């Protein structure tokens, strides 16, 4: 039996800035559904483009902030949603946006929708593939402002974000993401779900922000730097990678105390093991 073609929305705009517009209506619905009940929530959409997701989000979200880099698209979106008091279109580069400022500053009619206290948000979007990692790291660093991420990325990136220790795809991005929250890969999409079709498959994952730094008794900035050292050369042993930043004898002693074999590769070590090693190295004063 032939596989049914996805229901699609027709794109009429010429893509710019590496955009591949999602046109699969079923996928759009599944992405919005993955956010859960957002009727009283603030949602930030990254790269609304032609507003395929924005239309659905505007109907459900208590407040929607759509961040669009393309000047022409941003202007069109402002016109399109000018009568929607819960929607704000922000022309900006998401890598330059400070969520705390955006969430706490509400112009015009949206002012009455602004919550008080520390405002948290749900973030959704189809991320440009060429800067996916940069955007993810930016979002992780704003973990105190984010409750949930539902993001579409290249399939290989989703596989890495959700990978478990000891698997081929586990690496720096996996460990970093899983220090900040719990990750669940939801579904995959083929090139036919986009206009123009990309040359790769895509996937959607959900991440519930729940940083583990306190639980594992490590400081955020120091431990993130430590993970970069541990995965600096993924195929080398942990002992060799530690030489990049630590005294050989200190590293050897710390590995013994952390009960990690020197010949182990970083991809085989759990976050708990990484944290044990980091705490032991911290005792040497070289962390």
DRENPA-3360 file (N, C-alpha, C; in nm, 2 decimals, always signed):
BEGIN
1 = XXXXXXXX = +0.08/-0.12/+0.00/+0.00/+0.00/+0.00/+0.09/+0.12/+0.00 ~ +0.06/+0.22/-0.09/+0.14/+0.34/-0.10/+0.12/+0.43/+0.02 ~ +0.23/+0.49/+0.06/+0.22/+0.59/+0.17/+0.16/+0.71/+0.13 ~ +0.06/+0.76/+0.21/-0.01/+0.88/+0.17/+0.08/+1.00/+0.18 ~ +0.06/+1.09/+0.09/+0.14/+1.22/+0.09/+0.09/+1.31/+0.20 ~ +0.18/+1.38/+0.27/+0.14/+1.47/+0.38/+0.05/+1.58/+0.32 ~ -0.04/+1.63/+0.41/-0.12/+1.75/+0.37/-0.03/+1.87/+0.38 ~ -0.03/+1.95/+0.27/+0.06/+2.06/+0.27/+0.00/+2.19/+0.25;
9 = XXXXXXXX = +0.06/+2.29/+0.30/+0.02/+2.43/+0.27/+0.12/+2.48/+0.16 ~ +0.07/+2.56/+0.07/+0.15/+2.61/-0.05/+0.23/+2.73/-0.01 ~ +0.36/+2.72/-0.03/+0.44/+2.84/-0.01/+0.46/+2.92/-0.13 ~ +0.44/+3.05/-0.12/+0.45/+3.14/-0.23/+0.57/+3.23/-0.23 ~ +0.65/+3.23/-0.12/+0.76/+3.32/-0.11/+0.89/+3.26/-0.15 ~ +0.98/+3.33/-0.20/+1.11/+3.29/-0.24/+1.20/+3.28/-0.11 ~ +1.26/+3.16/-0.08/+1.33/+3.15/+0.05/+1.46/+3.23/+0.05 ~ +1.49/+3.28/+0.16/+1.61/+3.35/+0.19/+1.67/+3.30/+0.32;
17 = XXXXXXXX = +1.80/+3.34/+0.34/+1.86/+3.31/+0.47/+1.86/+3.16/+0.51 ~ +1.87/+3.08/+0.40/+1.87/+2.93/+0.43/+1.74/+2.87/+0.48 ~ +1.63/+2.94/+0.45/+1.50/+2.89/+0.50/+1.45/+2.78/+0.42 ~ +1.39/+2.68/+0.49/+1.31/+2.57/+0.43/+1.18/+2.57/+0.50 ~ +1.08/+2.62/+0.44/+0.95/+2.64/+0.51/+0.87/+2.51/+0.52 ~ +0.83/+2.48/+0.64/+0.75/+2.36/+0.67/+0.61/+2.38/+0.61 ~ +0.57/+2.28/+0.53/+0.44/+2.29/+0.46/+0.35/+2.17/+0.49 ~ +0.40/+2.08/+0.58/+0.32/+1.96/+0.62/+0.23/+2.00/+0.73;
25 = XXXXXXXX = +0.10/+2.01/+0.70/+0.00/+2.06/+0.80/-0.01/+1.96/+0.92 ~ +0.00/+1.83/+0.90/-0.01/+1.74/+1.01/+0.11/+1.76/+1.10 ~ +0.23/+1.78/+1.05/+0.35/+1.80/+1.13/+0.33/+1.93/+1.21 ~ +0.28/+2.03/+1.15/+0.26/+2.16/+1.22/+0.17/+2.14/+1.34 ~ +0.06/+2.06/+1.32/-0.03/+2.04/+1.43/+0.04/+1.96/+1.55 ~ +0.12/+1.86/+1.51/+0.19/+1.78/+1.61/+0.29/+1.86/+1.69 ~ +0.35/+1.95/+1.62/+0.45/+2.04/+1.69/+0.38/+2.13/+1.79 ~ +0.27/+2.19/+1.76/+0.20/+2.27/+1.85/+0.14/+2.19/+1.96;
33 = XXXXXXXX = +0.09/+2.07/+1.93/+0.03/+1.98/+2.03/+0.13/+1.94/+2.13 ~ +0.26/+1.93/+2.09/+0.37/+1.89/+2.18/+0.40/+1.99/+2.29 ~ +0.35/+2.11/+2.27/+0.37/+2.21/+2.38/+0.27/+2.20/+2.49 ~ +0.16/+2.12/+2.47/+0.06/+2.11/+2.57/-0.03/+2.23/+2.58 ~ -0.09/+2.25/+2.69/-0.18/+2.36/+2.71/-0.10/+2.49/+2.73 ~ -0.11/+2.58/+2.63/-0.04/+2.70/+2.64/-0.13/+2.82/+2.65 ~ -0.26/+2.80/+2.69/-0.36/+2.91/+2.69/-0.32/+3.02/+2.79 ~ -0.24/+2.98/+2.89/-0.20/+3.08/+2.99/-0.05/+3.10/+2.99;
41 = XXXXXXXX = +0.02/+3.06/+2.88/+0.16/+3.06/+2.87/+0.21/+3.16/+2.77 ~ +0.34/+3.20/+2.79/+0.41/+3.28/+2.69/+0.49/+3.19/+2.60 ~ +0.48/+3.21/+2.47/+0.55/+3.12/+2.37/+0.64/+3.21/+2.29 ~ +0.76/+3.17/+2.27/+0.85/+3.23/+2.18/+0.87/+3.14/+2.06 ~ +0.84/+3.19/+1.94/+0.86/+3.12/+1.82/+0.98/+3.17/+1.74 ~ +1.08/+3.08/+1.71/+1.20/+3.12/+1.64/+1.17/+3.10/+1.49 ~ +1.19/+3.21/+1.41/+1.18/+3.20/+1.27/+1.04/+3.16/+1.22 ~ +0.94/+3.25/+1.24/+0.81/+3.21/+1.20/+0.79/+3.21/+1.04;
49 = XXXXXXXX = +0.88/+3.27/+0.97/+0.88/+3.26/+0.82/+0.74/+3.31/+0.77 ~ +0.67/+3.21/+0.70/+0.54/+3.24/+0.64/+0.42/+3.22/+0.74 ~ +0.45/+3.20/+0.86/+0.35/+3.19/+0.97/+0.27/+3.07/+0.97 ~ +0.32/+2.96/+0.92/+0.25/+2.83/+0.92/+0.22/+2.79/+1.06 ~ +0.32/+2.79/+1.15/+0.31/+2.75/+1.29/+0.24/+2.87/+1.37 ~ +0.28/+2.99/+1.33/+0.23/+3.11/+1.40/+0.08/+3.12/+1.40 ~ +0.01/+3.08/+1.29/-0.13/+3.09/+1.29/-0.19/+2.99/+1.40 ~ -0.13/+2.87/+1.41/-0.18/+2.78/+1.51/-0.15/+2.82/+1.65;
57 = XXXXXXXX = -0.03/+2.87/+1.67/+0.01/+2.92/+1.80/-0.07/+3.04/+1.85 ~ -0.10/+3.13/+1.76/-0.18/+3.25/+1.79/-0.32/+3.21/+1.85 ~ -0.37/+3.10/+1.80/-0.50/+3.06/+1.85/-0.50/+3.00/+1.99 ~ -0.38/+2.95/+2.03/-0.37/+2.88/+2.15/-0.30/+2.95/+2.26 ~ -0.20/+3.02/+2.23/-0.11/+3.08/+2.33/-0.17/+3.20/+2.40 ~ -0.14/+3.21/+2.53/-0.18/+3.33/+2.60/-0.11/+3.46/+2.54 ~ +0.02/+3.44/+2.52/+0.10/+3.54/+2.46/+0.20/+3.48/+2.36 ~ +0.22/+3.53/+2.24/+0.31/+3.48/+2.14/+0.41/+3.59/+2.10;
65 = XXXXXXXX = +0.53/+3.56/+2.11/+0.64/+3.65/+2.06/+0.71/+3.57/+1.94 ~ +0.70/+3.62/+1.82/+0.76/+3.55/+1.71/+0.88/+3.63/+1.66 ~ +1.00/+3.57/+1.67/+1.12/+3.63/+1.64/+1.17/+3.60/+1.49 ~ +1.17/+3.70/+1.41/+1.20/+3.68/+1.26/+1.31/+3.77/+1.22 ~ +1.41/+3.71/+1.16/+1.53/+3.79/+1.12/+1.51/+3.86/+0.99 ~ +1.43/+3.80/+0.90/+1.41/+3.85/+0.76/+1.32/+3.98/+0.77 ~ +1.37/+4.09/+0.73/+1.30/+4.22/+0.74/+1.17/+4.22/+0.67 ~ +1.17/+4.17/+0.55/+1.04/+4.17/+0.47/+0.94/+4.08/+0.53;
73 = XXXXXXXX = +0.98/+3.96/+0.57/+0.88/+3.87/+0.64/+0.83/+3.92/+0.77 ~ +0.92/+3.99/+0.84/+0.88/+4.05/+0.97/+0.77/+4.16/+0.95 ~ +0.79/+4.24/+0.84/+0.69/+4.34/+0.81/+0.56/+4.28/+0.77 ~ +0.56/+4.17/+0.69/+0.44/+4.11/+0.65/+0.37/+4.04/+0.77 ~ +0.45/+3.99/+0.86/+0.39/+3.93/+0.98/+0.32/+4.03/+1.07 ~ +0.38/+4.15/+1.08/+0.32/+4.25/+1.16/+0.18/+4.29/+1.10 ~ +0.18/+4.30/+0.97/+0.05/+4.34/+0.91/-0.05/+4.23/+0.93 ~ -0.01/+4.10/+0.91/-0.10/+3.99/+0.92/-0.16/+3.97/+1.06;
81 = XXXXXXXX = -0.08/+4.00/+1.16/-0.13/+3.98/+1.30/-0.16/+4.11/+1.37 ~ -0.17/+4.21/+1.30/-0.20/+4.34/+1.37/-0.32/+4.35/+1.45 ~ -0.42/+4.26/+1.42/-0.54/+4.26/+1.50/-0.54/+4.15/+1.60 ~ -0.43/+4.09/+1.63/-0.42/+3.98/+1.73/-0.35/+4.04/+1.85 ~ -0.42/+4.08/+1.95/-0.36/+4.15/+2.07/-0.26/+4.06/+2.15 ~ -0.26/+3.93/+2.13/-0.17/+3.84/+2.20/-0.05/+3.81/+2.12 ~ -0.03/+3.87/+2.00/+0.08/+3.83/+1.92/+0.18/+3.95/+1.90 ~ +0.30/+3.93/+1.92/+0.41/+4.04/+1.90/+0.51/+3.98/+1.80;
89 = XXXXXXXX = +0.54/+4.06/+1.70/+0.64/+4.02/+1.60/+0.77/+4.10/+1.63 ~ +0.88/+4.03/+1.65/+1.00/+4.09/+1.68/+1.10/+4.07/+1.57 ~ +1.15/+4.17/+1.50/+1.25/+4.16/+1.40/+1.38/+4.16/+1.46 ~ +1.45/+4.04/+1.47/+1.57/+4.03/+1.54/+1.64/+3.90/+1.51 ~ +1.77/+3.89/+1.54/+1.84/+3.77/+1.53/+1.83/+3.70/+1.67 ~ +1.78/+3.58/+1.67/+1.76/+3.51/+1.79/+1.89/+3.49/+1.87 ~ +2.00/+3.49/+1.81/+2.13/+3.48/+1.88/+2.16/+3.60/+1.95 ~ +2.10/+3.71/+1.91/+2.12/+3.84/+1.98/+2.02/+3.88/+2.08;
97 = XXXXXXXX = +1.91/+3.80/+2.09/+1.80/+3.83/+2.17/+1.82/+3.79/+2.32 ~ +1.80/+3.88/+2.41/+1.80/+3.84/+2.55/+1.66/+3.81/+2.60 ~ +1.63/+3.69/+2.63/+1.49/+3.65/+2.66/+1.44/+3.72/+2.78 ~ +1.52/+3.75/+2.88/+1.47/+3.82/+3.00/+1.42/+3.96/+2.96 ~ +1.49/+4.03/+2.87/+1.44/+4.16/+2.83/+1.32/+4.15/+2.75 ~ +1.31/+4.06/+2.65/+1.20/+4.04/+2.57/+1.07/+4.00/+2.65 ~ +1.09/+3.91/+2.74/+0.97/+3.86/+2.81/+0.92/+3.96/+2.91 ~ +1.01/+4.05/+2.96/+0.97/+4.15/+3.05/+0.93/+4.28/+3.00;
105 = XXXXXXXX = +0.94/+4.30/+2.87/+0.90/+4.43/+2.80/+0.79/+4.41/+2.70 ~ +0.68/+4.46/+2.73/+0.56/+4.43/+2.64/+0.50/+4.57/+2.59 ~ +0.52/+4.60/+2.46/+0.46/+4.73/+2.41/+0.31/+4.72/+2.39 ~ +0.25/+4.83/+2.37/+0.11/+4.84/+2.33/+0.01/+4.76/+2.41 ~ -0.08/+4.70/+2.33/-0.19/+4.63/+2.40/-0.15/+4.50/+2.47 ~ -0.03/+4.45/+2.44/+0.02/+4.33/+2.51/+0.06/+4.36/+2.66 ~ +0.07/+4.48/+2.69/+0.12/+4.51/+2.83/+0.04/+4.45/+2.94 ~ -0.09/+4.44/+2.91/-0.18/+4.38/+3.01/-0.17/+4.23/+3.02;
113 = XXXXXXXX = -0.10/+4.17/+2.92/-0.08/+4.02/+2.92/+0.05/+3.98/+2.99 ~ +0.13/+4.08/+3.02/+0.26/+4.05/+3.08/+0.25/+4.00/+3.22 ~ +0.30/+3.88/+3.25/+0.29/+3.83/+3.39/+0.39/+3.90/+3.48 ~ +0.37/+3.89/+3.60/+0.46/+3.95/+3.70/+0.57/+3.85/+3.75 ~ +0.68/+3.89/+3.81/+0.78/+3.80/+3.86/+0.86/+3.75/+3.75 ~ +0.94/+3.64/+3.77/+1.02/+3.57/+3.68/+0.94/+3.50/+3.57 ~ +0.94/+3.56/+3.45/+0.86/+3.50/+3.34/+0.93/+3.39/+3.27 ~ +0.87/+3.28/+3.26/+0.92/+3.17/+3.18/+0.84/+3.15/+3.05;
121 = XXXXXXXX = +0.91/+3.08/+2.96/+0.84/+3.07/+2.83/+0.86/+2.93/+2.77 ~ +0.77/+2.90/+2.67/+0.79/+2.78/+2.59/+0.85/+2.83/+2.46 ~ +0.95/+2.75/+2.40/+1.01/+2.80/+2.28/+0.99/+2.69/+2.17 ~ +0.95/+2.74/+2.05/+0.92/+2.65/+1.94/+0.98/+2.70/+1.82 ~ +1.01/+2.62/+1.72/+1.06/+2.67/+1.60/+1.12/+2.56/+1.51 ~ +1.14/+2.60/+1.38/+1.21/+2.52/+1.28/+1.34/+2.59/+1.27 ~ +1.45/+2.54/+1.33/+1.58/+2.61/+1.34/+1.65/+2.60/+1.20 ~ +1.72/+2.71/+1.16/+1.80/+2.71/+1.05/+1.92/+2.61/+1.07;
129 = XXXXXXXX = +1.94/+2.52/+0.98/+2.03/+2.41/+1.01/+2.17/+2.46/+1.02 ~ +2.21/+2.57/+0.95/+2.35/+2.61/+0.96/+2.39/+2.67/+1.09 ~ +2.30/+2.71/+1.17/+2.33/+2.77/+1.30/+2.25/+2.70/+1.42 ~ +2.22/+2.57/+1.39/+2.14/+2.50/+1.50/+2.21/+2.49/+1.63 ~ +2.34/+2.45/+1.63/+2.41/+2.43/+1.75/+2.43/+2.56/+1.83 ~ +2.45/+2.67/+1.76/+2.46/+2.80/+1.82/+2.33/+2.84/+1.89 ~ +2.22/+2.82/+1.82/+2.09/+2.85/+1.88/+2.06/+2.76/+2.01 ~ +2.09/+2.64/+2.00/+2.07/+2.55/+2.11/+2.15/+2.59/+2.23;
137 = XXXXXXXX = +2.28/+2.62/+2.21/+2.36/+2.67/+2.32/+2.31/+2.80/+2.38 ~ +2.26/+2.88/+2.30/+2.20/+3.01/+2.34/+2.08/+2.98/+2.43 ~ +1.99/+2.89/+2.39/+1.87/+2.85/+2.46/+1.91/+2.78/+2.60 ~ +2.01/+2.69/+2.59/+2.05/+2.63/+2.72/+2.09/+2.73/+2.82 ~ +2.17/+2.83/+2.77/+2.22/+2.93/+2.87/+2.11/+3.02/+2.93 ~ +1.99/+3.01/+2.87/+1.87/+3.09/+2.92/+1.78/+2.99/+2.99 ~ +1.83/+2.88/+3.05/+1.74/+2.78/+3.11/+1.65/+2.83/+3.22 ~ +1.70/+2.94/+3.29/+1.61/+2.99/+3.39/+1.49/+3.06/+3.34;
145 = XXXXXXXX = +1.48/+3.08/+3.21/+1.37/+3.15/+3.15/+1.28/+3.06/+3.06 ~ +1.32/+2.94/+3.05/+1.25/+2.85/+2.96/+1.20/+2.73/+3.03 ~ +1.08/+2.69/+3.00/+1.02/+2.57/+3.06/+1.03/+2.45/+2.96 ~ +1.00/+2.47/+2.84/+1.00/+2.36/+2.74/+1.04/+2.41/+2.60 ~ +1.12/+2.33/+2.53/+1.16/+2.35/+2.39/+1.09/+2.25/+2.31 ~ +1.03/+2.29/+2.20/+0.99/+2.19/+2.09/+1.05/+2.24/+1.96 ~ +1.15/+2.17/+1.91/+1.23/+2.23/+1.80/+1.24/+2.13/+1.69 ~ +1.24/+2.18/+1.57/+1.27/+2.10/+1.45/+1.41/+2.13/+1.41;
153 = XXXXXXXX = +1.49/+2.02/+1.39/+1.63/+2.03/+1.35/+1.66/+1.92/+1.25 ~ +1.78/+1.93/+1.20/+1.83/+1.82/+1.11/+1.83/+1.69/+1.19 ~ +1.79/+1.58/+1.13/+1.77/+1.45/+1.20/+1.90/+1.41/+1.28 ~ +2.02/+1.43/+1.22/+2.14/+1.40/+1.29/+2.16/+1.47/+1.42 ~ +2.12/+1.60/+1.42/+2.13/+1.68/+1.54/+2.04/+1.63/+1.65 ~ +1.91/+1.60/+1.61/+1.82/+1.54/+1.71/+1.87/+1.41/+1.76 ~ +1.93/+1.33/+1.68/+1.99/+1.20/+1.73/+2.09/+1.23/+1.83 ~ +2.18/+1.33/+1.81/+2.29/+1.36/+1.90/+2.23/+1.42/+2.03;
161 = XXXXXXXX = +2.14/+1.51/+2.02/+2.08/+1.57/+2.14/+2.02/+1.46/+2.23 ~ +1.95/+1.36/+2.17/+1.88/+1.26/+2.25/+1.96/+1.14/+2.28 ~ +2.09/+1.13/+2.23/+2.17/+1.01/+2.24/+2.20/+0.97/+2.39 ~ +2.21/+0.85/+2.42/+2.25/+0.80/+2.55/+2.40/+0.77/+2.56 ~ +2.46/+0.78/+2.68/+2.61/+0.75/+2.69/+2.63/+0.61/+2.64 ~ +2.75/+0.59/+2.57/+2.78/+0.46/+2.52/+2.74/+0.43/+2.38 ~ +2.66/+0.52/+2.32/+2.61/+0.51/+2.18/+2.69/+0.59/+2.09 ~ +2.69/+0.56/+1.96/+2.77/+0.63/+1.86/+2.74/+0.78/+1.86;
169 = XXXXXXXX = +2.62/+0.82/+1.87/+2.59/+0.96/+1.86/+2.61/+1.05/+1.98 ~ +2.65/+0.98/+2.09/+2.66/+1.06/+2.22/+2.79/+1.14/+2.21 ~ +2.78/+1.27/+2.24/+2.90/+1.36/+2.24/+2.87/+1.48/+2.32 ~ +2.95/+1.59/+2.29/+2.94/+1.71/+2.36/+2.80/+1.77/+2.36 ~ +2.73/+1.77/+2.25/+2.60/+1.83/+2.24/+2.50/+1.75/+2.33 ~ +2.51/+1.61/+2.32/+2.43/+1.53/+2.40/+2.45/+1.56/+2.55 ~ +2.57/+1.55/+2.60/+2.60/+1.57/+2.74/+2.55/+1.71/+2.79 ~ +2.58/+1.81/+2.70/+2.54/+1.95/+2.74/+2.39/+1.96/+2.75;
177 = XXXXXXXX = +2.32/+1.91/+2.65/+2.18/+1.92/+2.65/+2.12/+1.85/+2.77 ~ +2.17/+1.73/+2.80/+2.11/+1.65/+2.90/+2.15/+1.70/+3.04 ~ +2.24/+1.79/+3.05/+2.27/+1.86/+3.18/+2.16/+1.97/+3.21 ~ +2.10/+2.02/+3.10/+2.00/+2.12/+3.11/+1.86/+2.07/+3.12 ~ +1.83/+1.95/+3.08/+1.70/+1.90/+3.08/+1.68/+1.76/+3.02 ~ +1.56/+1.72/+3.02/+1.53/+1.58/+2.97/+1.48/+1.60/+2.82 ~ +1.54/+1.51/+2.74/+1.52/+1.52/+2.59/+1.44/+1.40/+2.54 ~ +1.34/+1.43/+2.45/+1.26/+1.32/+2.39/+1.25/+1.35/+2.24;
185 = XXXXXXXX = +1.30/+1.26/+2.16/+1.28/+1.28/+2.02/+1.14/+1.23/+1.98 ~ +1.06/+1.32/+1.91/+0.92/+1.30/+1.89/+0.89/+1.23/+1.75 ~ +0.94/+1.29/+1.64/+0.91/+1.23/+1.51/+1.01/+1.28/+1.41 ~ +1.01/+1.22/+1.30/+1.10/+1.26/+1.18/+1.01/+1.30/+1.07 ~ +1.07/+1.38/+0.98/+1.01/+1.43/+0.86/+1.10/+1.42/+0.74 ~ +1.05/+1.39/+0.63/+1.13/+1.38/+0.50/+1.14/+1.51/+0.43 ~ +1.22/+1.53/+0.33/+1.23/+1.65/+0.26/+1.10/+1.70/+0.20 ~ +1.01/+1.61/+0.16/+0.88/+1.65/+0.10/+0.80/+1.73/+0.19;
193 = XXXXXXXX = +0.83/+1.74/+0.32/+0.75/+1.82/+0.41/+0.78/+1.97/+0.41 ~ +0.88/+2.01/+0.32/+0.93/+2.14/+0.32/+0.93/+2.20/+0.18 ~ +0.93/+2.33/+0.18/+0.95/+2.41/+0.05/+1.05/+2.52/+0.07 ~ +1.16/+2.51/+0.00/+1.21/+2.40/-0.09/+1.25/+2.28/-0.01 ~ +1.25/+2.16/-0.07/+1.29/+2.04/+0.01/+1.44/+2.05/+0.04 ~ +1.48/+2.03/+0.17/+1.62/+2.02/+0.20/+1.68/+1.89/+0.15 ~ +1.81/+1.87/+0.16/+1.87/+1.75/+0.12/+1.89/+1.65/+0.23 ~ +1.83/+1.68/+0.35/+1.84/+1.60/+0.46/+1.71/+1.57/+0.53;
201 = XXXXXXXX = +1.70/+1.47/+0.61/+1.58/+1.44/+0.69/+1.58/+1.53/+0.81 ~ +1.46/+1.56/+0.86/+1.45/+1.65/+0.98/+1.38/+1.57/+1.09 ~ +1.39/+1.62/+1.21/+1.33/+1.56/+1.33/+1.29/+1.67/+1.43 ~ +1.18/+1.63/+1.50/+1.13/+1.72/+1.61/+1.16/+1.66/+1.74 ~ +1.22/+1.74/+1.84/+1.24/+1.69/+1.97/+1.18/+1.78/+2.07 ~ +1.15/+1.73/+2.19/+1.10/+1.81/+2.30/+1.20/+1.80/+2.42 ~ +1.22/+1.92/+2.48/+1.32/+1.92/+2.59/+1.25/+2.00/+2.70 ~ +1.24/+1.93/+2.81/+1.18/+2.00/+2.93/+1.30/+2.04/+3.02;
209 = XXXXXXXX = +1.31/+2.17/+3.04/+1.43/+2.23/+3.11/+1.43/+2.19/+3.26 ~ +1.53/+2.12/+3.30/+1.55/+2.08/+3.44/+1.70/+2.06/+3.47 ~ +1.77/+2.18/+3.48/+1.91/+2.17/+3.50/+1.95/+2.08/+3.62 ~ +2.06/+2.01/+3.60/+2.11/+1.91/+3.70/+2.23/+1.95/+3.77 ~ +2.28/+2.07/+3.76/+2.40/+2.12/+3.82/+2.40/+2.10/+3.97 ~ +2.29/+2.15/+4.04/+2.28/+2.13/+4.18/+2.28/+1.99/+4.22 ~ +2.20/+1.91/+4.15/+2.19/+1.76/+4.18/+2.32/+1.69/+4.18 ~ +2.41/+1.73/+4.08/+2.54/+1.66/+4.06/+2.65/+1.74/+4.13;
217 = XXXXXXXX = +2.61/+1.85/+4.20/+2.71/+1.92/+4.28/+2.83/+1.98/+4.20 ~ +2.79/+2.04/+4.08/+2.89/+2.10/+4.00/+2.85/+2.25/+3.97 ~ +2.94/+2.34/+3.94/+2.90/+2.47/+3.90/+2.88/+2.47/+3.75 ~ +2.79/+2.55/+3.70/+2.75/+2.55/+3.56/+2.86/+2.58/+3.47 ~ +2.92/+2.70/+3.48/+3.02/+2.75/+3.38/+3.14/+2.66/+3.38 ~ +3.19/+2.62/+3.50/+3.31/+2.53/+3.51/+3.28/+2.39/+3.45 ~ +3.16/+2.34/+3.47/+3.14/+2.20/+3.42/+3.11/+2.20/+3.27 ~ +3.05/+2.31/+3.22/+3.03/+2.31/+3.08/+3.17/+2.32/+3.01;
225 = XXXXXXXX = +3.26/+2.40/+3.06/+3.40/+2.41/+3.01/+3.47/+2.27/+3.01 ~ +3.44/+2.20/+3.13/+3.50/+2.07/+3.15/+3.45/+1.97/+3.04 ~ +3.32/+1.97/+3.01/+3.27/+1.89/+2.91/+3.34/+1.91/+2.77 ~ +3.36/+2.04/+2.74/+3.43/+2.07/+2.61/+3.57/+2.01/+2.61 ~ +3.64/+2.01/+2.72/+3.77/+1.94/+2.73/+3.76/+1.79/+2.71 ~ +3.66/+1.73/+2.78/+3.64/+1.59/+2.77/+3.61/+1.54/+2.63 ~ +3.54/+1.62/+2.56/+3.50/+1.58/+2.42/+3.58/+1.65/+2.31 ~ +3.69/+1.71/+2.35/+3.77/+1.79/+2.26/+3.81/+1.70/+2.14;
233 = XXXXXXXX = +3.86/+1.58/+2.17/+3.89/+1.48/+2.07/+3.82/+1.35/+2.10 ~ +3.70/+1.34/+2.04/+3.61/+1.23/+2.08/+3.66/+1.09/+2.08 ~ +3.75/+1.06/+1.98/+3.80/+0.93/+1.97/+3.92/+0.90/+2.05 ~ +3.97/+1.00/+2.13/+4.08/+0.97/+2.22/+4.03/+0.94/+2.35 ~ +4.12/+0.88/+2.43/+4.08/+0.84/+2.57/+4.06/+0.96/+2.66 ~ +3.99/+0.94/+2.77/+3.97/+1.05/+2.86/+4.11/+1.10/+2.92 ~ +4.20/+1.00/+2.94/+4.33/+1.04/+2.99/+4.40/+1.14/+2.90 ~ +4.40/+1.11/+2.77/+4.46/+1.20/+2.67/+4.39/+1.33/+2.66;
241 = XXXXXXXX = +4.26/+1.34/+2.67/+4.19/+1.47/+2.66/+4.22/+1.55/+2.79 ~ +4.23/+1.49/+2.90/+4.26/+1.56/+3.02/+4.40/+1.63/+3.02 ~ +4.49/+1.58/+2.94/+4.62/+1.64/+2.93/+4.62/+1.78/+2.87 ~ +4.51/+1.81/+2.80/+4.49/+1.94/+2.74/+4.48/+2.05/+2.84 ~ +4.44/+2.02/+2.97/+4.41/+2.12/+3.06/+4.45/+2.09/+3.21 ~ +4.50/+1.97/+3.23/+4.53/+1.93/+3.37/+4.67/+1.87/+3.38 ~ +4.73/+1.88/+3.49/+4.85/+1.81/+3.52/+4.83/+1.66/+3.51 ~ +4.93/+1.59/+3.45/+4.92/+1.45/+3.43/+4.90/+1.37/+3.56;
249 = XXXXXXXX = +4.97/+1.40/+3.66/+4.96/+1.33/+3.79/+4.82/+1.36/+3.86 ~ +4.78/+1.49/+3.85/+4.65/+1.52/+3.91/+4.54/+1.45/+3.84 ~ +4.55/+1.45/+3.70/+4.44/+1.38/+3.63/+4.44/+1.23/+3.66 ~ +4.56/+1.17/+3.67/+4.56/+1.03/+3.70/+4.50/+1.00/+3.83 ~ +4.54/+1.07/+3.93/+4.48/+1.05/+4.07/+4.33/+1.07/+4.07 ~ +4.28/+1.18/+4.00/+4.14/+1.21/+3.99/+4.06/+1.09/+3.93 ~ +4.12/+1.03/+3.82/+4.05/+0.92/+3.75/+4.04/+0.80/+3.85 ~ +4.14/+0.78/+3.92/+4.14/+0.67/+4.02/+4.03/+0.69/+4.12;
257 = XXXXXXXX = +4.02/+0.81/+4.18/+3.92/+0.84/+4.28/+3.78/+0.84/+4.22 ~ +3.77/+0.88/+4.10/+3.64/+0.88/+4.03/+3.60/+0.74/+3.98 ~ +3.69/+0.65/+3.99/+3.67/+0.51/+3.95/+3.64/+0.50/+3.79 ~ +3.72/+0.58/+3.72/+3.71/+0.58/+3.57/+3.84/+0.53/+3.51 ~ +3.84/+0.43/+3.43/+3.96/+0.38/+3.37/+4.02/+0.48/+3.27 ~ +4.15/+0.50/+3.28/+4.21/+0.61/+3.19/+4.19/+0.58/+3.04 ~ +4.17/+0.46/+3.00/+4.15/+0.43/+2.86/+4.01/+0.44/+2.81 ~ +3.92/+0.48/+2.90/+3.78/+0.51/+2.87/+3.77/+0.63/+2.78;
265 = XXXXXXXX = +3.67/+0.62/+2.68/+3.64/+0.74/+2.60/+3.53/+0.82/+2.66 ~ +3.53/+0.95/+2.64/+3.43/+1.03/+2.70/+3.28/+0.99/+2.67 ~ +3.26/+0.94/+2.55/+3.13/+0.90/+2.50/+3.07/+0.78/+2.58 ~ +3.16/+0.71/+2.66/+3.11/+0.60/+2.74/+3.08/+0.64/+2.89 ~ +3.11/+0.76/+2.92/+3.09/+0.81/+3.06/+2.96/+0.88/+3.08 ~ +2.89/+0.84/+3.18/+2.76/+0.90/+3.21/+2.78/+1.04/+3.27 ~ +2.68/+1.12/+3.28/+2.69/+1.26/+3.34/+2.73/+1.24/+3.48 ~ +2.68/+1.14/+3.55/+2.72/+1.12/+3.69/+2.87/+1.10/+3.70;
273 = XXXXXXXX = +2.92/+1.01/+3.61/+3.06/+0.99/+3.61/+3.14/+1.11/+3.58 ~ +3.10/+1.19/+3.48/+3.17/+1.31/+3.45/+3.17/+1.41/+3.57 ~ +3.06/+1.42/+3.64/+3.05/+1.50/+3.76/+3.14/+1.46/+3.87 ~ +3.15/+1.33/+3.89/+3.25/+1.28/+3.99/+3.39/+1.31/+3.96 ~ +3.43/+1.30/+3.83/+3.56/+1.33/+3.79/+3.59/+1.48/+3.80 ~ +3.49/+1.56/+3.76/+3.51/+1.70/+3.77/+3.53/+1.75/+3.92 ~ +3.45/+1.69/+4.01/+3.46/+1.72/+4.15/+3.60/+1.68/+4.20 ~ +3.65/+1.57/+4.16/+3.78/+1.52/+4.20/+3.89/+1.62/+4.15;
281 = XXXXXXX = +3.88/+1.66/+4.02/+3.98/+1.75/+3.96/+3.97/+1.89/+4.03 ~ +3.85/+1.92/+4.07/+3.84/+2.05/+4.14/+3.92/+2.06/+4.27 ~ +3.94/+1.95/+4.33/+4.02/+1.94/+4.45/+4.16/+1.98/+4.43 ~ +4.21/+1.96/+4.30/+4.35/+1.99/+4.27/+4.37/+2.14/+4.25 ~ +4.26/+2.22/+4.24/+4.27/+2.36/+4.22/+4.29/+2.40/+4.07 ~ +4.28/+2.30/+3.98/+4.31/+2.33/+3.84/+4.18/+2.33/+3.75 ~ +4.07/+2.32/+3.81/+3.94/+2.31/+3.74/+3.90/+2.45/+3.68;
% end
